Amino acid sequence: MNLMNITLAKEVIKDYTIKIDNLRILDSDEVEEIAFNLKIIHLLNEIQCYFSIVEQNYNEFDSQLKSNTVELIKGSGSPLKPNEEILNKIMINLNRLLLNYLSSYRVLIDHIPRLLNQYQRISLKAFLSEIFDKNFEYRFCDQLRNFAQHKNLPITKFGCEADISLAKVFYLIDIESLLSQDYHWRFETRRDMEKYNDIDSLSLISSHYQIIKEIRSFVFIFFESDFFSASSYLEEIANEFHGDYKIVLLYDNGEVQNIPTSMINQLKKEFV
């Protein structure tokens, strides 16, 4: 690709046909500056994608648990005596969703460091180590995915607390069962697990997800200044020509690359 032959252009879609008109040729300095700022935007968007997958899996677990509970109560004579067939289907579904969440969180933790520079990686490693030391939920979930992969499903018990006017349902991780199986839990994690008979799955994942949000905020601080500088620069280019069309880069080999204004606007919301 010849970087000296890149045109700033407009892309118009009319009658399902894309038409691209040249606006002006970019000089080499502009090409390098645009490429530098686009790299910042796309890097931050890639990082945000990993966090978004975790967020969506958490939200799905939360919403499915609540809707499944309504289904269970409607299909049972009493929440104290749940319909076994419905409950079994719910347990399978919630385990599936929990494993999705745990897997996406591990992918996040494994992949984000490769997108950071050396200083950022060192800072993140220290931050994660501090979180690991302070939070049982983080330590526990760190091993729970591996336990589920090699030993057993996490959610195996059903619980219900009820009085005259209210019933509260729990889908539980049986800690006594986890500790009784042939699996090496870290000393600190086992010590904390021994304080429980069981753990409510929703409470666990909700607490863990709040920690993930703290990690996200920590990572985004690395990029805040560069992001707003890059977004301002690219928006100025896009605003140079006003109209109902996209501003794109047209390469001399016919390739087209968007100035990603919608991506920029979405990322701005993440800094609020």
C-alpha positions in Angstrom: 0.0 0.0 0.0 1.4 3.4 -1.0 0.9 5.7 1.9 1.6 8.8 -0.4 -1.6 8.1 -2.4 -4.4 8.3 0.2 -7.4 10.5 -0.4 -9.9 11.9 2.1 -13.2 11.0 0.6 -17.0 10.9 1.3 -19.0 7.8 1.2 -22.7 8.1 0.3 -25.2 5.3 0.3 -28.1 5.8 -2.0 -30.6 3.2 -3.4 -28.4 0.5 -1.7 -25.4 1.7 -3.8 -22.2 3.0 -2.3 -20.7 6.0 -4.0 -17.3 7.4 -3.0 -16.2 10.9 -4.1 -12.7 12.3 -3.6 -12.4 15.4 -1.4 -8.6 16.0 -1.3 -5.3 14.1 -1.3 -3.6 13.8 2.0 0.1 14.6 2.4 2.5 12.2 4.1 2.4 14.0 7.5 -1.4 13.9 7.6 -1.4 10.2 6.7 1.0 9.4 9.5 -1.0 11.5 12.0 -4.3 9.9 11.0 -2.8 6.4 11.2 -1.4 7.1 14.7 -4.7 8.4 16.0 -6.7 5.6 14.4 -4.5 3.1 16.1 -5.3 4.6 19.5 -9.1 4.4 18.8 -9.0 0.8 17.5 -6.8 -0.3 20.4 -9.1 1.1 23.0 -12.1 -0.4 21.2 -10.5 -3.8 21.2 -10.0 -3.5 24.9 -13.5 -2.4 25.4 -14.8 -5.4 23.4 -13.3 -7.8 25.9 -15.0 -5.9 28.8 -18.3 -5.8 26.9 -18.3 -9.6 26.5 -17.9 -10.0 30.2 -20.6 -7.4 30.9 -23.1 -9.1 28.5 -22.5 -12.5 30.1 -23.0 -11.0 33.5 -26.3 -9.3 32.4 -27.5 -12.5 30.8 -26.8 -14.5 33.9 -28.6 -12.0 36.1 -31.7 -11.6 33.8 -32.0 -15.4 33.1 -31.8 -16.2 36.8 -34.6 -13.8 37.5 -36.8 -15.0 34.6 -36.1 -18.6 35.3 -37.1 -18.1 38.9 -40.5 -16.7 37.8 -40.9 -19.7 35.6 -40.1 -22.0 38.5 -42.5 -20.4 40.9 -45.3 -20.4 38.4 -44.7 -24.1 37.6 -44.5 -25.2 41.2 -47.1 -25.6 43.9 -44.7 -23.8 46.3 -41.1 -22.4 46.0 -40.4 -24.6 49.0 -41.3 -27.6 46.8 -40.0 -26.7 43.3 -41.0 -28.7 40.2 -37.9 -31.0 39.8 -38.1 -31.0 36.0 -38.2 -27.2 35.7 -35.5 -26.8 38.4 -33.2 -29.2 36.6 -33.5 -27.2 33.3 -32.8 -24.0 35.2 -29.7 -25.5 36.9 -28.3 -26.6 33.5 -29.0 -23.1 32.0 -27.5 -21.2 34.9 -24.4 -23.4 34.9 -24.0 -22.7 31.2 -24.3 -19.0 31.8 -22.0 -19.0 34.7 -19.3 -20.9 32.8 -19.7 -18.4 29.9 -19.1 -15.5 32.4 -16.1 -17.2 34.0 -14.6 -18.0 30.6 -15.0 -14.5 29.3 -13.5 -13.0 32.4 -10.4 -15.3 32.0 -10.1 -14.3 28.4 -10.2 -10.7 29.4 -7.5 -11.1 32.1 -5.3 -13.1 29.7 -5.6 -10.9 26.7 -5.6 -7.3 28.0 -1.9 -7.3 29.0 -0.8 -8.0 25.4 -2.5 -4.8 24.3 -0.6 -2.7 26.8 2.9 -1.3 26.8 5.5 -2.5 29.3 4.8 0.2 31.9 1.0 -0.4 31.7 1.5 -4.2 32.0 3.6 -3.9 35.1 1.0 -1.5 36.7 -1.9 -3.8 35.8 -0.1 -6.8 37.2 0.5 -5.0 40.5 -3.2 -3.9 40.6 -4.5 -7.4 39.9 -2.2 -8.8 42.6 -3.7 -6.4 45.1 -7.2 -7.3 44.0 -6.4 -11.0 44.3 -5.1 -10.6 47.9 -8.0 -8.5 49.0 -11.0 -10.2 47.4 -12.2 -13.7 48.1 -14.7 -13.5 45.2 -11.9 -12.8 42.8 -9.6 -15.6 44.1 -12.5 -18.1 44.2 -13.7 -17.4 40.7 -10.1 -17.6 39.5 -10.1 -21.3 40.3 -13.8 -22.1 40.0 -13.7 -22.1 36.2 -10.8 -24.6 36.3 -12.7 -26.7 38.8 -15.7 -26.8 36.6 -13.6 -27.8 33.6 -12.0 -30.8 35.4 -14.3 -31.8 38.2 -18.0 -30.7 38.4 -20.5 -28.1 37.6 -20.5 -25.2 40.1 -24.3 -24.7 40.8 -25.7 -27.9 42.3 -28.1 -26.8 45.2 -31.4 -25.0 45.5 -32.4 -22.9 48.5 -35.4 -20.9 49.5 -36.2 -18.6 52.4 -39.8 -17.8 52.9 -42.2 -16.2 55.3 -45.9 -15.4 55.1 -45.6 -12.8 52.4 -42.2 -13.3 50.7 -40.1 -16.1 49.3 -36.5 -15.7 48.2 -34.9 -18.3 46.0 -31.2 -19.1 45.7 -29.1 -21.2 43.3 -26.2 -22.3 45.3 -22.6 -23.4 45.0 -22.1 -26.3 47.5 -18.8 -25.4 49.1 -18.7 -28.5 51.3 -19.0 -30.6 48.1 -16.2 -28.6 46.3 -13.9 -29.0 49.3 -14.5 -32.7 49.5 -13.4 -33.4 45.9 -9.9 -34.2 44.8 -8.9 -30.7 43.7 -6.1 -28.4 44.8 -7.5 -25.2 46.1 -5.0 -22.5 47.0 -4.4 -22.2 50.7 -5.9 -18.7 51.0 -8.9 -19.7 48.9 -9.6 -22.9 50.8 -9.2 -21.1 54.1 -12.0 -18.6 53.1 -14.1 -21.3 51.5 -14.2 -23.2 54.8 -16.2 -20.3 56.3 -19.2 -21.2 54.1 -21.5 -24.2 53.7 -22.6 -22.8 50.3 -22.5 -19.5 48.3 -25.3 -17.9 46.4 -24.3 -17.8 42.7 -25.8 -14.5 41.9 -24.3 -12.7 44.9 -20.9 -14.2 44.0 -21.0 -13.2 40.3 -22.4 -9.7 41.2 -19.5 -9.1 43.6 -17.0 -10.4 41.1 -18.4 -8.2 38.3 -18.0 -5.1 40.4 -14.3 -6.1 40.6 -14.1 -6.4 36.9 -15.5 -2.9 36.5 -12.7 -1.7 38.8 -10.2 -3.3 36.6 -11.8 -1.7 33.5 -11.6 1.7 35.1 -8.0 1.2 36.0 -7.1 0.1 32.4 -9.0 3.0 30.8 -7.1 5.6 32.8 -4.0 4.6 30.8 -5.7 5.8 27.6 -7.9 8.7 28.7 -5.6 11.5 27.6 -4.6 9.8 24.3 -8.2 8.9 23.5 -9.6 12.4 23.8 -6.6 13.8 21.9 -7.1 11.2 19.1 -10.9 11.6 19.0 -10.7 15.4 18.8 -8.2 15.2 15.9 -10.2 12.7 13.9 -13.5 14.5 14.6 -11.9 17.7 13.3 -11.1 15.9 10.1 -14.6 14.5 9.8 -16.1 17.9 10.5 -14.0 19.6 7.8 -16.7 18.6 5.3 -20.3 18.8 6.4 -23.0 16.6 4.9 -25.1 13.4 5.2 -22.2 11.0 4.5 -19.3 9.3 6.1 -15.8 10.5 5.8 -13.4 7.8 4.7 -9.9 7.2 3.6 -9.6 6.0 0.0 -6.3 4.1 -0.7 -4.9 3.8 -4.2 -5.6 0.1 -4.3 -9.3 0.7 -3.8 -9.4 -0.1 -0.1 -11.7 2.1 2.0 -11.3 2.8 5.7 -13.8 4.7 7.8 -13.1 7.6 10.2 -14.9 5.7 13.0 -17.0 8.5 14.5 -19.7 6.2 15.8 -17.0 4.1 17.5 -15.5 7.3 19.0 -18.9 8.4 20.3 -19.5 5.0 21.9 -16.1 5.0 23.6 -16.7 8.5 25.0 -19.6 7.1 27.0 -17.2 4.7 28.7 -15.3 7.6 30.2 -18.3 9.2 31.8 
